[in-house]
């Protein structure tokens, strides 16, 4: 799902709703922080 340099990318669903932010990946796995955790960490109050 991800490639080198994709860290920080916004993940969206088919309706363009934010799901999370990508933070790591390998040839077989991608990891992301859920959007609620991202907004809480930055105190965005969304």
Backbone as JSON, one array per atom type, in Angstrom:
{
  "sequence": "XXXXXXXXXXXXXXXXXXXXXXXXXXXXXXXXXXXXXXXXXXXXXX",
  "N": [[0.81, -1.19, 0.0], [2.03, 1.19, 0.56], [4.93, 3.22, -0.22], [8.49, 3.95, -0.28], [9.16, 7.02, 1.24], [6.54, 7.81, 1.64], [5.68, 8.39, 4.2], [3.72, 10.24, 6.47], [1.68, 10.72, 4.77], [-1.76, 11.3, 4.04], [-4.35, 9.07, 4.68], [-7.23, 8.04, 3.0], [-10.71, 7.08, 2.63], [-12.95, 5.51, 0.21], [-14.8, 7.5, -0.07], [-13.46, 9.81, 0.29], [-12.96, 10.43, 2.97], [-11.04, 11.19, 5.79], [-8.89, 8.77, 7.14], [-6.52, 8.24, 8.49], [-2.98, 8.8, 9.26], [-0.15, 7.9, 7.54], [2.71, 6.23, 8.83], [4.77, 4.35, 8.68], [6.22, 1.64, 6.79], [6.67, -1.44, 4.93], [7.77, -3.96, 2.62], [5.61, -5.63, 2.8], [3.78, -4.67, 4.68], [1.9, -1.86, 5.92], [1.72, 0.92, 8.11], [-0.28, 3.0, 10.15], [-1.44, 5.93, 11.91], [-4.54, 6.27, 13.46], [-6.99, 8.7, 12.43], [-8.34, 10.11, 14.49], [-6.56, 9.9, 16.62], [-4.44, 11.36, 15.56], [-5.57, 13.95, 15.29], [-6.12, 14.45, 17.98], [-3.52, 14.42, 19.07], [-2.42, 16.71, 17.94], [-4.05, 18.54, 19.0], [-6.38, 19.46, 17.63], [-9.09, 19.43, 17.85], [-11.16, 18.36, 16.28]],
  "CA": [[0.0, 0.0, 0.0], [2.86, 2.39, 0.64], [6.27, 3.17, -0.79], [9.49, 4.79, 0.35], [8.85, 8.45, 1.18], [5.11, 8.07, 1.84], [5.37, 8.74, 5.59], [3.02, 11.51, 6.62], [0.57, 10.8, 3.82], [-3.11, 11.15, 4.55], [-5.09, 7.92, 4.14], [-8.66, 8.34, 2.86], [-11.53, 5.98, 2.13], [-13.49, 5.74, -1.12], [-15.61, 8.72, -0.05], [-12.51, 10.87, 0.63], [-12.96, 10.73, 4.4], [-9.72, 10.91, 6.37], [-8.8, 7.6, 8.0], [-5.33, 8.3, 9.32], [-1.74, 9.3, 8.7], [0.83, 6.84, 7.38], [3.98, 6.53, 9.5], [5.82, 3.38, 8.41], [5.83, 0.58, 5.89], [7.67, -2.38, 4.43], [7.31, -4.6, 1.39], [4.38, -6.39, 3.04], [2.9, -4.04, 5.66], [1.87, -0.41, 6.1], [1.22, 1.27, 9.43], [-0.76, 4.38, 10.22], [-2.12, 6.37, 13.12], [-5.92, 6.64, 13.17], [-7.18, 10.15, 12.34], [-8.71, 10.65, 15.79], [-5.32, 10.02, 17.39], [-3.66, 12.47, 14.97], [-6.18, 15.22, 15.66], [-5.92, 14.63, 19.43], [-2.11, 14.74, 19.33], [-2.18, 18.09, 17.55], [-5.09, 19.33, 19.69], [-7.15, 20.14, 16.58], [-10.48, 19.52, 18.29], [-12.07, 18.04, 15.17]],
  "C": [[0.85, 1.25, 0.0], [4.23, 2.14, 0.03], [7.2, 4.07, 0.0], [9.11, 6.27, 0.16], [7.39, 8.8, 1.41], [4.74, 8.47, 3.27], [4.77, 10.13, 5.67], [1.86, 11.68, 5.66], [-0.76, 10.59, 4.51], [-3.76, 9.95, 3.88], [-6.58, 8.27, 4.13], [-9.39, 7.11, 2.38], [-12.08, 6.34, 0.75], [-14.39, 6.98, -1.22], [-14.78, 9.93, 0.36], [-12.59, 11.33, 2.08], [-11.61, 10.32, 4.98], [-9.79, 9.73, 7.33], [-7.62, 7.67, 8.94], [-4.14, 8.85, 8.58], [-0.7, 8.18, 8.7], [2.13, 7.2, 8.1], [5.08, 5.52, 9.23], [5.29, 2.33, 7.43], [7.0, -0.31, 5.51], [7.12, -2.95, 3.13], [5.96, -5.3, 1.57], [3.38, -5.71, 3.97], [3.0, -2.51, 5.6], [1.23, -0.11, 7.44], [0.8, 2.74, 9.45], [-1.36, 4.66, 11.59], [-3.54, 6.75, 12.72], [-6.11, 8.16, 13.25], [-7.55, 10.77, 13.69], [-7.47, 10.84, 16.67], [-4.46, 11.18, 16.88], [-4.25, 13.8, 15.4], [-6.03, 15.49, 17.16], [-4.49, 15.04, 19.74], [-1.78, 16.18, 18.99], [-3.21, 19.06, 18.14], [-5.91, 20.15, 18.68], [-8.62, 20.25, 16.91], [-11.49, 19.26, 17.19], [-13.03, 16.99, 15.6]]
}
